[in-house]
Amino acid sequence: LIHFYKRMPGFTPKAVVIDGRGHMFGRLASIVAKLTLNGQKVVVVRCEEINISGNFYRNKLKYLDFLRKRCNVKPSRGAFHFRAPSKIFWRAVRGMVPHKTERGKDALKRLQTFEGVPPPYDKKKKMVIPSALKVLRLKAGRRYCVLGRLGHEVGWKYQDIIAALEAKRKVKGEAFYKAQSEVAKAKDAILKDAKVAKRIAPYQKIIESYGHQ
């Protein structure tokens, strides 16, 4: 018997890639949790740039309080305290999913979280979720902190490495964008020539019939 939830489709068969930068931690987690439960594959990149409401000091005290919670008999048994921002976010989503049932386990398998933007996601279209954005949801002037800094101060060791990789990626991305815009300009200039436009008109019709420009 194939359970319904195993073949439940998301709204798109491809994974939705969400850029975590500038999103509120809990709001983003709840939306991602619901998407995964509905059968949608979700990838969250740049988890180190997710924001948490409340000033940094308050959030650090909360996390240090969480670090005190451990198994007294054998601490390696549990309450595992993740330090990496991607794992902190993943754990928040896990708390919003019935992860001990088959449905919940399947939902968590559909979620991937990363610091930075590793390949192949650096070349994929990334989404934002307006209902979870800090600029739209947090009143101007309210305090907030960044997940990357919080992780760094409680033992995440890779902040500098991620920052260096991100700087490299941004340089490459800018070069790609400039090249693309130059190609687009050249194309527009050629199409302004009446002779060329006339010659390619029948082919252009075919291209447009397939929904391309």
C-alpha positions as CSV (number, residue, x, y, z in Angstrom):
1,L,0.0,0.0,0.0
2,I,1.5,3.3,-1.1
3,H,0.7,5.9,1.5
4,F,-0.8,9.1,0.1
5,Y,1.8,11.3,1.7
6,K,4.7,9.5,0.0
7,R,3.4,10.4,-3.4
8,M,2.1,13.8,-2.4
9,P,3.5,16.3,-4.9
10,G,4.7,19.8,-4.0
11,F,3.7,22.7,-6.2
12,T,6.8,22.1,-8.3
13,P,8.8,18.9,-8.9
14,K,12.1,20.8,-8.7
15,A,13.5,21.9,-5.3
16,V,12.7,25.5,-4.3
17,V,15.9,27.3,-3.5
18,I,15.4,30.0,-0.8
19,D,18.0,32.6,0.0
20,G,18.0,32.9,3.8
21,R,19.5,36.4,3.9
22,G,17.3,38.9,5.7
23,H,14.6,36.5,6.7
24,M,13.2,36.1,10.2
25,F,14.3,32.8,11.8
26,G,11.0,31.5,13.1
27,R,8.8,32.7,10.3
28,L,11.0,31.2,7.7
29,A,11.2,27.9,9.6
30,S,7.4,27.6,9.9
31,I,6.9,28.2,6.1
32,V,9.7,25.8,5.2
33,A,8.2,23.2,7.5
34,K,4.8,23.4,5.9
35,L,6.3,23.2,2.4
36,T,8.2,20.1,3.2
37,L,5.1,18.5,4.8
38,N,3.2,19.2,1.6
39,G,5.7,17.3,-0.4
40,Q,7.9,20.2,-1.7
41,K,11.7,19.8,-1.8
42,V,13.3,22.9,-0.2
43,V,16.9,24.1,-0.2
44,V,17.8,27.0,2.1
45,V,21.1,28.7,1.3
46,R,23.0,31.5,3.2
47,C,21.7,30.3,6.6
48,E,24.4,32.4,8.3
49,E,22.6,35.6,7.3
50,I,19.2,34.6,8.7
51,N,18.0,37.2,11.4
52,I,16.6,36.6,14.8
53,S,14.5,39.3,16.6
54,G,15.9,40.5,19.9
55,N,19.3,41.9,20.5
56,F,22.4,39.7,20.2
57,Y,23.2,39.6,23.9
58,R,19.7,38.3,24.8
59,N,19.8,35.6,22.1
60,K,23.3,34.5,23.2
61,L,22.1,34.1,26.8
62,K,19.2,32.0,25.5
63,Y,21.6,29.8,23.5
64,L,24.0,29.4,26.4
65,D,21.0,28.4,28.6
66,F,20.2,25.8,25.9
67,L,23.8,24.5,26.0
68,R,23.4,23.7,29.7
69,K,20.6,21.3,29.0
70,R,22.2,17.9,28.6
71,C,21.8,14.3,29.8
72,N,23.3,14.1,33.3
73,V,24.0,10.4,33.1
74,K,25.7,10.3,29.7
75,P,25.9,13.6,27.8
76,S,26.7,11.9,24.5
77,R,23.2,10.5,24.6
78,G,21.5,13.7,23.7
79,A,20.3,17.1,23.7
80,F,22.7,17.7,20.7
81,H,23.6,21.4,20.5
82,F,24.3,22.3,16.9
83,R,26.7,25.3,16.4
84,A,26.5,25.7,12.6
85,P,23.8,28.1,11.4
86,S,22.5,25.7,8.8
87,K,22.0,23.0,11.5
88,I,20.5,25.5,14.0
89,F,17.9,26.4,11.4
90,W,17.4,22.7,10.4
91,R,16.7,21.9,14.1
92,A,14.1,24.7,14.3
93,V,12.3,23.2,11.3
94,R,12.5,19.7,12.9
95,G,10.7,21.1,15.9
96,M,7.8,22.2,13.7
97,V,7.5,18.8,12.0
98,P,6.2,15.6,13.5
99,H,9.6,14.1,12.9
100,K,9.0,10.8,14.7
101,T,6.3,9.7,12.3
102,E,6.9,8.4,8.8
103,R,5.3,11.5,7.3
104,G,7.6,13.8,9.3
105,K,10.7,11.8,8.5
106,D,9.9,12.0,4.8
107,A,9.3,15.8,5.1
108,L,12.8,16.3,6.8
109,K,14.4,14.3,4.0
110,R,13.1,17.0,1.6
111,L,14.9,19.8,3.4
112,Q,18.5,20.8,2.8
113,T,20.3,23.7,4.5
114,F,23.6,25.3,3.7
115,E,25.9,28.1,4.9
116,G,26.9,30.2,1.9
117,V,25.8,29.2,-1.6
118,P,27.5,26.0,-2.7
119,P,27.4,24.7,-6.2
120,P,25.1,23.8,-8.0
121,Y,22.8,26.4,-6.2
122,D,25.1,29.3,-7.0
123,K,23.7,29.1,-10.6
124,K,20.1,28.5,-9.7
125,K,17.3,31.1,-9.3
126,K,16.8,31.8,-5.6
127,M,13.5,32.9,-4.0
128,V,12.6,35.1,-1.0
129,I,9.5,34.7,1.2
130,P,8.0,38.2,1.6
131,S,5.9,37.1,4.7
132,A,9.2,36.2,6.5
133,L,11.4,39.2,5.5
134,K,12.8,41.3,8.3
135,V,12.2,44.6,6.4
136,L,8.5,43.8,6.0
137,R,7.9,42.0,9.4
138,L,10.1,43.7,12.0
139,K,9.3,47.3,13.0
140,A,12.1,49.7,12.0
141,G,14.5,50.3,14.9
142,R,13.8,47.1,16.7
143,R,16.8,45.1,17.6
144,Y,17.8,41.9,15.9
145,C,20.9,39.7,15.5
146,V,22.4,37.5,12.8
147,L,22.5,33.7,13.1
148,G,26.1,33.5,11.8
149,R,27.5,35.6,14.6
150,L,25.5,33.7,17.2
151,G,26.9,30.4,15.9
152,H,30.4,31.8,15.7
153,E,30.3,32.8,19.4
154,V,29.1,29.4,20.6
155,G,31.7,27.4,18.7
156,W,31.1,27.4,14.9
157,K,34.6,27.5,13.4
158,Y,33.9,28.3,9.7
159,Q,32.7,31.9,9.6
160,D,35.9,33.2,8.0
161,I,36.0,30.3,5.4
162,I,32.4,30.9,4.4
163,A,33.0,34.7,4.2
164,A,36.0,34.1,1.8
165,L,34.0,31.6,-0.4
166,E,31.1,34.1,-0.6
167,A,33.4,36.9,-1.6
168,K,34.8,34.7,-4.4
169,R,31.3,33.7,-5.5
170,K,30.1,37.3,-5.7
171,V,33.0,38.4,-7.9
172,K,32.2,35.5,-10.3
173,G,28.5,36.4,-10.2
174,E,29.2,40.0,-11.1
175,A,31.4,39.1,-14.0
176,F,28.7,36.7,-15.3
177,Y,26.0,39.4,-15.0
178,K,28.1,42.0,-16.9
179,A,28.8,39.5,-19.7
180,Q,25.1,38.6,-19.9
181,S,24.0,42.3,-20.1
182,E,26.6,43.0,-22.8
183,V,25.2,40.1,-24.9
184,A,21.7,41.4,-24.4
185,K,22.7,44.9,-25.5
186,A,24.5,43.5,-28.6
187,K,21.3,41.4,-29.4
188,D,19.1,44.5,-29.2
189,A,21.4,46.5,-31.4
190,I,21.3,43.8,-34.1
191,L,17.5,43.5,-34.0
192,K,17.2,47.2,-34.7
193,D,18.6,46.6,-38.1
194,A,15.5,46.1,-40.4
195,K,17.2,43.7,-42.7
196,V,18.2,41.3,-40.0
197,A,14.8,41.6,-38.3
198,K,13.1,40.7,-41.6
199,R,15.4,37.6,-42.2
200,I,14.9,36.1,-38.7
201,A,11.1,36.9,-38.4
202,P,9.9,33.4,-39.4
203,Y,12.3,31.8,-36.9
204,Q,11.4,34.3,-34.2
205,K,7.7,33.3,-34.6
206,I,8.6,29.6,-34.0
207,I,10.7,30.6,-30.9
208,E,7.8,32.7,-29.5
209,S,5.3,29.9,-30.2
210,Y,7.3,27.8,-27.6
211,G,7.0,30.6,-25.1
212,H,10.5,32.1,-25.4
213,Q,11.5,35.6,-26.4
